[in-house]
Amino acid sequence: MRFLNGVERVGNKLPDPVTIFFILWFVVIAISAIVAKSGVTAVHPGTGETVVGINLLSKEQMQLFLKSILTNFTGFAPLGLVLVTMLGAGLAEKVGMMEVMLKSVTNKIPKKSVTAAVIFIGIMANAVADAGFVVFPPLAALIYIGIGRHPLTGMFAAYAGVAAGFSANLIISMLDALVAGFTIPAAQIIDPSYTSTPAMNYYFLIVSCFILTAIGTFVTEKYIAPRFDGTPYEDTGYDANAEVSPAEKKGLKYAGIAVLIYIVIVVALCIGPNAFMKDPETGSLLASSAPLMAGMVPLITLLFFIPGVIYGVVAGKIKNDKDVAALLYESMAGMGSYIVLAFAAGQFLALFNSSNMSALLAIKGAEWLKNIGLTGPVLIIAFVIFACFINMFVGSCSAKWAIMAPIFVPMFMLLGYSPALTQMAYRIGDSITNPISPIFTYFPVILAYAKKYDKDTGMGTIMAAMLPYSMIFLVAWIVLLLIFMLANIPLGPNGNIYI
């Protein structure tokens, strides 16, 4: 606890996150010039192209940066997702539906089980892609207020579930299809006849879901709750003890019916060989180009917007279209600080990617790990830790795996390990450091949410809260993977440990 207090104290003495990102602009620019002039190069294992460091101080790059500032901002991945999702979730909150719903739910869940439920739902929220990062942490905060606990305890537990538990789930999601899309071609470098499915890690993911839920609950109650529970927080106007009126109960009932009808319609659009939600070329629902996956954000927005409007009408809180518009304006009004932070973070990530330092770091690091001569379980552990380290600097799961899969999948196959094992080891490392990386795309989102309850919350607060999850999840996940290896338990269908 003294260590975590120290992390928080030092971290919060740093400048405001917006200022830090501005400083990082100049740091990246300076380092890029050094790397470029040093002549550092690497060969991309997937494309065979030579990757060189780009000098961001050159006239051409400075001109390019000046012209792309606007698109760097609008192209910042979480920006559109957060704002579009908040059109639905924000309206549902402002009209009072979320408050009434959470009161109804929290009264039925035993208080001792709330933390486990939050961690579990956070892990499962990855099934709806990145929307889980935006929607669930603020809801968890309200749940904790409802049971008389500090909202940041719930928010951080939810964030840990979504971010650190990113590669655990009970269902096959787009992420499984995405990583398999790089693993299978990489395996065919050694064995052209190799085939597998996105479910190659499915058994391990199921076990991980329950193991991480139990461990996440322990971490929350042992290390996170003592830091926040009992301390004051900003009053946001949410009254957990207010009585639910008959009109509100009726509104919630009709909103629930609307949700069921909406889900039935979406499911119906997924059924059939030429279903509306399927990729027209592949017929897959999980392909990134499938309308179901590509349209997940607006689908989630409508999941909140439609019942929110119906609740408001039935409960007498929405009289006409002007009331709906006013609620939308109000929900967007609180996003100003996040938008400023997104602008600074978007420019930094664009500069970092333009410099090619992310690719050089991943390729050079992979070559180093390949050449140090480790074998057996020690090599697997080293690979997991290496993936953790790279994830601190390169946030995109697919971008990293596109570089690393052609190196490590064939390398591990030559050592007798299956592509499924290599992929799972990578996914563990890719998940663990998500919540503690300041350049993780959803770090600014959780920071903006946390400031709602404590305006003094800084990067140190979040990192100190997330470190116990990352450290203990890492140890537990490595132990679980070693158990699967030593007992030769398949990781999933066509997912043997050895080839």
C-alpha positions as CSV (number, residue, x, y, z in Angstrom):
1,M,0.0,0.0,0.0
2,R,2.9,2.3,0.7
3,F,4.3,1.5,-2.8
4,L,0.9,2.4,-4.4
5,N,0.7,5.6,-2.4
6,G,4.1,6.5,-3.7
7,V,3.1,5.8,-7.3
8,E,0.0,7.9,-6.9
9,R,1.9,10.8,-5.2
10,V,4.6,10.9,-7.8
11,G,2.2,10.4,-10.7
12,N,-0.1,13.2,-9.5
13,K,2.8,15.6,-9.2
14,L,3.3,15.3,-12.9
15,P,1.8,18.1,-15.1
16,D,-1.8,17.8,-16.3
17,P,-2.2,15.0,-18.8
18,V,-2.9,17.5,-21.6
19,T,0.4,19.1,-20.8
20,I,2.2,15.8,-20.7
21,F,0.9,14.9,-24.1
22,F,2.1,18.2,-25.5
23,I,5.6,17.6,-23.9
24,L,5.6,14.1,-25.5
25,W,5.1,15.7,-28.9
26,F,8.5,17.3,-28.6
27,V,10.1,14.2,-27.0
28,V,9.0,12.0,-29.9
29,I,10.1,14.6,-32.5
30,A,13.6,14.8,-30.9
31,I,14.0,11.0,-30.6
32,S,12.8,10.5,-34.2
33,A,15.5,12.8,-35.4
34,I,18.2,10.8,-33.5
35,V,16.9,7.5,-34.7
36,A,16.7,8.6,-38.3
37,K,20.2,10.1,-38.3
38,S,21.5,6.9,-36.7
39,G,20.3,4.9,-39.7
40,V,18.3,2.4,-37.7
41,T,16.3,0.0,-40.0
42,A,14.4,-3.2,-39.7
43,V,12.8,-5.6,-42.0
44,H,9.0,-6.1,-41.5
45,P,8.5,-9.9,-41.1
46,G,5.1,-9.8,-42.6
47,T,5.6,-7.6,-45.7
48,G,9.3,-7.9,-46.2
49,E,9.6,-4.2,-46.5
50,T,12.5,-2.3,-44.8
51,V,11.2,0.0,-42.0
52,V,13.3,3.1,-41.4
53,G,13.1,5.8,-38.8
54,I,11.4,8.9,-40.0
55,N,12.8,12.3,-39.0
56,L,9.9,14.3,-37.8
57,L,12.0,17.5,-37.8
58,S,12.5,17.4,-41.6
59,K,10.7,20.0,-43.6
60,E,8.5,17.5,-45.3
61,Q,7.3,15.8,-42.1
62,M,6.7,19.2,-40.4
63,Q,4.6,20.3,-43.3
64,L,2.7,16.9,-43.3
65,F,2.1,17.3,-39.5
66,L,0.7,20.8,-40.0
67,K,-1.7,19.6,-42.7
68,S,-2.8,16.6,-40.7
69,I,-3.5,18.2,-37.2
70,L,-7.2,18.2,-37.9
71,T,-7.4,14.6,-39.2
72,N,-5.1,13.5,-36.3
73,F,-7.8,14.8,-34.0
74,T,-10.9,13.6,-35.8
75,G,-9.1,10.3,-36.5
76,F,-8.3,9.6,-32.8
77,A,-9.9,6.2,-32.4
78,P,-11.9,6.7,-29.2
79,L,-13.2,10.2,-30.0
80,G,-16.0,9.3,-32.3
81,L,-16.8,6.1,-30.3
82,V,-17.1,8.1,-27.1
83,L,-19.1,10.9,-28.4
84,V,-21.5,8.8,-30.5
85,T,-22.0,6.3,-27.6
86,M,-22.7,9.2,-25.3
87,L,-25.6,10.4,-27.5
88,G,-27.4,7.3,-26.4
89,A,-25.9,6.5,-23.0
90,G,-25.9,10.2,-22.0
91,L,-29.6,10.7,-22.9
92,A,-30.5,7.6,-20.9
93,E,-28.6,9.0,-17.9
94,K,-29.9,12.5,-18.1
95,V,-33.5,11.4,-18.5
96,G,-33.1,9.4,-15.3
97,M,-33.6,5.9,-16.8
98,M,-30.1,4.7,-15.7
99,E,-30.6,5.9,-12.2
100,V,-34.0,4.1,-11.8
101,M,-32.6,0.9,-13.5
102,L,-29.5,0.8,-11.3
103,K,-31.6,1.3,-8.2
104,S,-33.8,-1.7,-9.2
105,V,-30.7,-3.8,-10.0
106,T,-28.6,-3.0,-7.0
107,N,-31.4,-3.8,-4.6
108,K,-31.5,-7.3,-5.9
109,I,-27.8,-8.1,-5.9
110,P,-26.2,-9.0,-2.6
111,K,-23.6,-6.4,-1.7
112,K,-20.9,-9.1,-1.2
113,S,-21.4,-10.1,-4.9
114,V,-21.4,-6.7,-6.5
115,T,-17.6,-6.5,-7.0
116,A,-17.5,-10.0,-8.6
117,A,-20.5,-9.0,-10.8
118,V,-18.7,-5.8,-11.9
119,I,-15.5,-7.6,-12.8
120,F,-17.3,-10.3,-14.6
121,I,-19.4,-7.9,-16.7
122,G,-16.3,-5.9,-17.4
123,I,-14.6,-8.9,-18.9
124,M,-17.7,-9.9,-20.9
125,A,-18.1,-6.3,-22.1
126,N,-15.2,-7.0,-24.6
127,A,-17.7,-8.9,-26.7
128,V,-19.2,-5.5,-27.8
129,A,-15.7,-4.3,-28.9
130,D,-14.4,-1.0,-27.6
131,A,-17.8,0.2,-26.5
132,G,-17.3,-1.6,-23.1
133,F,-14.5,0.9,-22.2
134,V,-17.0,3.8,-22.7
135,V,-20.2,2.5,-21.3
136,F,-19.5,0.3,-18.4
137,P,-17.0,2.1,-16.0
138,P,-19.4,5.1,-15.4
139,L,-22.3,2.7,-14.8
140,A,-20.2,0.7,-12.3
141,A,-19.5,4.0,-10.5
142,L,-23.3,4.6,-10.1
143,I,-23.8,1.0,-8.9
144,Y,-21.2,1.6,-6.1
145,I,-22.9,4.8,-5.1
146,G,-26.1,2.8,-4.9
147,I,-24.6,0.4,-2.3
148,G,-23.0,3.2,-0.3
149,R,-19.4,2.8,-1.6
150,H,-17.0,5.1,-3.4
151,P,-17.8,5.4,-7.1
152,L,-14.1,5.2,-8.1
153,T,-13.8,1.8,-6.5
154,G,-16.5,0.5,-8.9
155,M,-15.2,2.5,-11.9
156,F,-11.7,1.1,-11.5
157,A,-12.9,-2.4,-11.0
158,A,-14.9,-2.2,-14.2
159,Y,-12.0,-0.6,-16.1
160,A,-9.7,-3.4,-14.9
161,G,-12.2,-6.0,-16.1
162,V,-12.6,-4.5,-19.5
163,A,-8.9,-3.5,-20.0
164,A,-6.7,-6.1,-18.2
165,G,-9.2,-8.9,-18.9
166,F,-9.3,-7.9,-22.6
167,S,-8.6,-11.5,-23.8
168,A,-10.9,-13.4,-21.6
169,N,-14.5,-14.1,-22.5
170,L,-17.3,-16.7,-22.6
171,I,-18.1,-16.1,-26.3
172,I,-16.1,-15.8,-29.5
173,S,-15.7,-12.2,-30.5
174,M,-14.3,-10.1,-33.3
175,L,-10.9,-10.0,-31.4
176,D,-10.6,-13.8,-31.8
177,A,-11.2,-13.6,-35.5
178,L,-8.8,-10.6,-35.8
179,V,-5.8,-12.3,-34.1
180,A,-6.4,-15.6,-35.8
181,G,-6.3,-13.8,-39.1
182,F,-2.6,-13.1,-38.5
183,T,-1.8,-16.4,-36.7
184,I,-2.9,-18.8,-39.4
185,P,-1.0,-17.2,-42.3
186,A,2.1,-17.0,-40.1
187,A,1.8,-20.7,-39.3
188,Q,1.5,-21.5,-43.0
189,I,5.1,-20.2,-43.4
190,I,6.2,-23.4,-41.8
191,D,3.3,-25.7,-42.6
192,P,1.3,-24.6,-45.7
193,S,-1.4,-27.1,-44.9
194,Y,-2.1,-25.6,-41.4
195,T,-5.7,-24.6,-40.7
196,S,-7.5,-23.5,-37.6
197,T,-10.4,-21.3,-36.4
198,P,-10.9,-18.2,-34.3
199,A,-11.9,-20.5,-31.5
200,M,-8.4,-22.0,-31.1
201,N,-8.1,-20.4,-27.6
202,Y,-11.7,-20.8,-26.5
203,Y,-11.3,-23.2,-23.6
204,F,-8.5,-21.2,-22.1
205,L,-10.6,-18.0,-22.4
206,I,-13.5,-19.5,-20.6
207,V,-11.4,-20.7,-17.7
208,S,-9.6,-17.3,-17.6
209,C,-12.9,-15.5,-17.4
210,F,-13.8,-17.1,-14.0
211,I,-10.2,-17.1,-12.7
212,L,-9.8,-13.4,-13.4
213,T,-13.2,-12.6,-11.9
214,A,-12.2,-14.2,-8.6
215,I,-8.7,-12.6,-8.6
216,G,-10.2,-9.2,-9.7
217,T,-12.6,-9.3,-6.8
218,F,-9.8,-10.1,-4.4
219,V,-7.7,-7.2,-5.7
220,T,-10.5,-4.8,-5.5
221,E,-11.4,-5.5,-1.9
222,K,-7.8,-5.9,-0.7
223,Y,-6.0,-3.1,-2.5
224,I,-8.5,-0.7,-4.2
225,A,-11.4,-0.3,-1.8
226,P,-9.2,0.7,1.2
227,R,-7.8,3.6,-1.0
228,F,-11.2,5.1,-1.7
229,D,-14.1,3.7,0.4
230,G,-15.0,6.1,3.1
231,T,-13.3,9.1,1.5
232,P,-15.4,12.0,0.1
233,Y,-16.2,12.5,-3.5
234,E,-18.0,15.1,-5.7
235,D,-21.8,15.2,-5.5
236,T,-23.1,14.5,-9.0
237,G,-26.8,14.7,-8.0
238,Y,-27.3,10.9,-8.0
239,D,-29.6,10.0,-5.0
240,A,-29.3,6.3,-4.4
241,N,-32.0,6.4,-1.7
242,A,-34.7,8.3,-3.5
243,E,-37.9,6.4,-4.0
244,V,-38.9,5.2,-7.4
245,S,-42.3,6.6,-8.4
246,P,-45.0,4.5,-10.1
247,A,-44.5,6.6,-13.3
248,E,-40.8,5.7,-13.3
249,K,-41.5,2.0,-12.7
250,K,-43.9,2.1,-15.6
251,G,-41.4,3.9,-17.8
252,L,-38.7,1.3,-16.9
253,K,-41.1,-1.5,-17.8
254,Y,-41.8,-0.1,-21.2
255,A,-38.1,0.7,-21.8
256,G,-37.3,-2.9,-21.0
257,I,-39.9,-4.1,-23.5
258,A,-38.3,-1.8,-26.1
259,V,-34.8,-3.3,-25.4
260,L,-36.2,-6.8,-25.9
261,I,-37.9,-5.8,-29.2
262,Y,-34.7,-4.1,-30.4
263,I,-32.5,-7.1,-29.6
264,V,-35.0,-9.4,-31.4
265,I,-34.8,-7.2,-34.5
266,V,-30.9,-7.2,-34.4
267,V,-30.8,-11.0,-34.0
268,A,-33.3,-11.4,-36.8
269,L,-31.0,-9.3,-39.0
270,C,-28.2,-11.7,-38.3
271,I,-30.1,-14.9,-39.3
272,G,-30.0,-16.4,-42.8
273,P,-27.3,-16.9,-45.6
274,N,-27.8,-13.3,-46.8
275,A,-28.5,-11.7,-43.5
276,F,-28.2,-7.9,-43.3
277,M,-25.6,-8.0,-40.5
278,K,-23.3,-10.4,-42.3
279,D,-20.3,-9.6,-44.4
280,P,-21.6,-9.8,-48.0
281,E,-18.3,-11.4,-49.2
282,T,-17.5,-13.9,-46.5
283,G,-20.9,-14.4,-44.8
284,S,-19.3,-13.9,-41.4
285,L,-20.8,-12.0,-38.5
286,L,-17.4,-11.6,-36.8
287,A,-15.4,-10.1,-39.7
288,S,-14.4,-6.5,-39.1
289,S,-16.1,-5.5,-42.3
290,A,-19.4,-7.1,-41.3
291,P,-22.2,-4.6,-40.6
292,L,-22.7,-6.1,-37.1
293,M,-19.1,-5.4,-36.1
294,A,-18.5,-2.3,-38.1
295,G,-21.8,-0.8,-36.8
296,M,-21.4,-1.9,-33.2
297,V,-21.1,1.7,-31.9
298,P,-24.3,3.0,-33.4
299,L,-26.0,-0.3,-32.4
300,I,-24.9,0.3,-28.8
301,T,-26.0,3.9,-29.0
302,L,-29.5,2.9,-30.2
303,L,-29.6,0.3,-27.4
304,F,-29.6,3.2,-24.9
305,F,-31.3,5.9,-27.0
306,I,-34.5,4.0,-27.9
307,P,-35.4,2.9,-24.4
308,G,-34.2,6.2,-23.0
309,V,-36.7,8.1,-25.1
310,I,-39.5,5.6,-24.4
311,Y,-38.8,5.8,-20.7
312,G,-38.8,9.6,-20.8
313,V,-42.1,9.7,-22.6
314,V,-43.9,7.1,-20.4
315,A,-42.5,8.7,-17.2
316,G,-43.6,12.1,-18.3
317,K,-40.1,13.6,-18.5
318,I,-40.1,14.0,-22.3
319,K,-43.0,16.0,-23.8
320,N,-41.7,16.7,-27.3
321,D,-38.7,16.6,-29.6
322,K,-37.3,19.7,-28.0
323,D,-36.9,17.9,-24.7
324,V,-35.0,15.1,-26.5
325,A,-32.7,17.6,-28.1
326,A,-32.1,19.4,-24.8
327,L,-31.1,16.1,-23.1
328,L,-28.7,15.4,-26.0
329,Y,-27.1,18.8,-25.6
330,E,-26.8,18.3,-21.8
331,S,-25.1,14.9,-22.2
332,M,-22.5,16.4,-24.6
333,A,-21.9,19.4,-22.4
334,G,-19.8,17.4,-19.9
335,M,-17.4,16.0,-22.6
336,G,-15.4,19.2,-23.0
337,S,-12.4,18.1,-20.9
338,Y,-12.3,14.8,-22.7
339,I,-12.3,16.5,-26.1
340,V,-9.3,18.7,-25.2
341,L,-7.5,15.6,-23.9
342,A,-8.3,13.7,-27.1
343,F,-6.9,16.5,-29.2
344,A,-3.5,16.3,-27.4
345,A,-3.4,12.5,-27.3
346,G,-4.4,12.2,-31.0
347,Q,-1.5,14.4,-32.1
348,F,1.0,12.4,-30.0
349,L,-0.1,9.1,-31.3
350,A,0.0,10.3,-34.9
351,L,3.5,11.6,-34.4
352,F,4.6,8.4,-32.7
353,N,3.2,6.3,-35.5
354,S,4.6,8.6,-38.3
355,S,8.1,8.2,-36.8
356,N,8.0,4.4,-37.3
357,M,9.4,4.0,-33.8
358,S,6.5,1.7,-32.8
359,A,7.3,-0.7,-35.6
360,L,11.1,-0.5,-35.1
361,L,10.6,-1.1,-31.3
362,A,8.5,-4.2,-31.9
363,I,10.7,-5.7,-34.7
364,K,14.0,-5.0,-32.9
365,G,12.6,-6.3,-29.6
366,A,11.3,-9.4,-31.3
367,E,14.6,-10.1,-32.9
368,W,16.4,-9.7,-29.6
369,L,14.0,-12.1,-27.8
370,K,14.4,-14.6,-30.7
371,N,18.2,-14.5,-30.4
372,I,18.7,-14.8,-26.6
373,G,18.4,-18.6,-26.8
374,L,15.7,-19.3,-24.2
375,T,13.6,-22.5,-24.5
376,G,10.6,-24.2,-22.9
377,P,8.3,-22.5,-20.4
378,V,10.9,-19.9,-19.7
379,L,10.7,-18.7,-23.3
380,I,6.9,-18.6,-23.1
381,I,7.1,-16.5,-19.9
382,A,9.7,-14.2,-21.5
383,F,7.4,-13.8,-24.6
384,V,4.4,-12.8,-22.4
385,I,6.5,-10.2,-20.6
386,F,7.9,-8.9,-23.9
387,A,4.3,-8.5,-25.2
388,C,3.4,-6.6,-22.0
389,F,6.3,-4.3,-22.5
390,I,5.6,-3.6,-26.2
391,N,1.9,-3.0,-25.3
392,M,3.0,0.0,-23.2
393,F,4.1,1.7,-26.4
394,V,2.0,0.2,-29.2
395,G,-1.7,0.1,-28.3
396,S,-3.2,-1.6,-31.3
397,C,-3.6,-5.4,-30.8
398,S,-3.7,-6.1,-34.5
399,A,-0.8,-3.8,-35.4
400,K,1.5,-5.5,-32.9
401,W,0.5,-9.0,-33.9
402,A,0.9,-8.2,-37.6
403,I,4.6,-7.6,-36.8
404,M,5.1,-10.3,-34.2
405,A,3.1,-13.2,-35.5
406,P,5.4,-13.9,-38.6
407,I,8.4,-14.0,-36.2
408,F,7.1,-15.9,-33.2
409,V,4.5,-18.3,-34.6
410,P,7.1,-20.0,-37.0
411,M,9.8,-19.8,-34.4
412,F,7.7,-21.5,-31.7
413,M,6.5,-24.1,-34.3
414,L,10.1,-25.1,-34.9
415,L,10.4,-25.6,-31.2
416,G,7.4,-27.8,-31.2
417,Y,4.7,-25.4,-29.9
418,S,1.4,-24.9,-31.7
419,P,0.3,-21.5,-33.1
420,A,-2.6,-21.5,-30.6
421,L,-0.1,-21.4,-27.7
422,T,1.9,-18.6,-29.2
423,Q,-1.2,-16.6,-29.9
424,M,-2.5,-17.1,-26.4
425,A,0.8,-16.0,-24.8
426,Y,0.7,-12.9,-26.9
427,R,-2.9,-12.1,-26.0
428,I,-2.1,-12.4,-22.3
429,G,0.7,-9.8,-22.7
430,D,-1.4,-7.6,-24.9
431,S,-4.1,-7.4,-22.2
432,I,-2.1,-7.0,-18.9
433,T,-0.6,-3.6,-19.4
434,N,-3.7,-2.0,-21.1
435,P,-4.9,-0.2,-17.9
436,I,-1.5,1.2,-16.8
437,S,-0.3,2.5,-20.2
438,P,-0.8,6.3,-20.4
439,I,-0.8,6.0,-24.2
440,F,-3.6,3.4,-24.2
441,T,-6.3,5.0,-26.2
442,Y,-8.9,4.6,-23.5
443,F,-6.7,5.9,-20.7
444,P,-7.9,9.5,-21.3
445,V,-11.5,8.3,-21.2
446,I,-11.2,6.8,-17.8
447,L,-9.3,9.8,-16.5
448,A,-12.1,12.1,-17.7
449,Y,-14.7,9.9,-16.0
450,A,-12.8,9.8,-12.8
451,K,-12.4,13.6,-12.6
452,K,-16.2,13.8,-12.4
453,Y,-16.0,12.4,-8.8
454,D,-12.6,13.7,-7.8
455,K,-11.3,16.8,-9.7
456,D,-7.8,16.1,-8.3
457,T,-7.6,12.7,-9.9
458,G,-4.4,12.4,-12.0
459,M,-2.5,9.8,-14.0
460,G,-0.9,8.7,-10.7
461,T,-4.3,7.9,-9.2
462,I,-5.2,5.6,-12.1
463,M,-1.9,3.9,-12.4
464,A,-1.7,3.2,-8.6
465,A,-5.3,1.8,-8.8
466,M,-4.5,-0.4,-11.9
467,L,-1.0,-1.7,-10.9
468,P,-2.3,-4.4,-8.5
469,Y,-4.7,-5.7,-11.2
470,S,-1.9,-5.8,-13.9
471,M,0.7,-7.4,-11.6
472,I,-1.5,-10.1,-10.1
473,F,-3.4,-10.8,-13.3
474,L,0.0,-11.3,-15.0
475,V,1.2,-13.9,-12.4
476,A,-2.2,-15.7,-12.4
477,W,-2.4,-15.8,-16.2
478,I,1.1,-17.1,-16.6
479,V,0.5,-19.8,-14.0
480,L,-2.7,-20.8,-15.7
481,L,-1.0,-21.0,-19.1
482,L,1.8,-23.2,-17.6
483,I,-0.8,-25.5,-16.1
484,F,-2.3,-26.0,-19.5
485,M,1.2,-26.6,-21.0
486,L,2.4,-29.0,-18.4
487,A,-0.9,-31.0,-18.4
488,N,-1.1,-30.8,-22.2
489,I,-4.7,-29.4,-22.0
490,P,-6.0,-28.1,-25.4
491,L,-6.5,-24.3,-25.4
492,G,-9.5,-24.7,-27.7
493,P,-10.7,-26.6,-30.8
494,N,-7.7,-27.2,-33.0
495,G,-5.7,-25.5,-30.2
496,N,-3.3,-28.2,-29.0
497,I,-0.3,-27.1,-26.9
498,Y,2.2,-29.0,-29.1
499,I,2.3,-29.6,-32.9
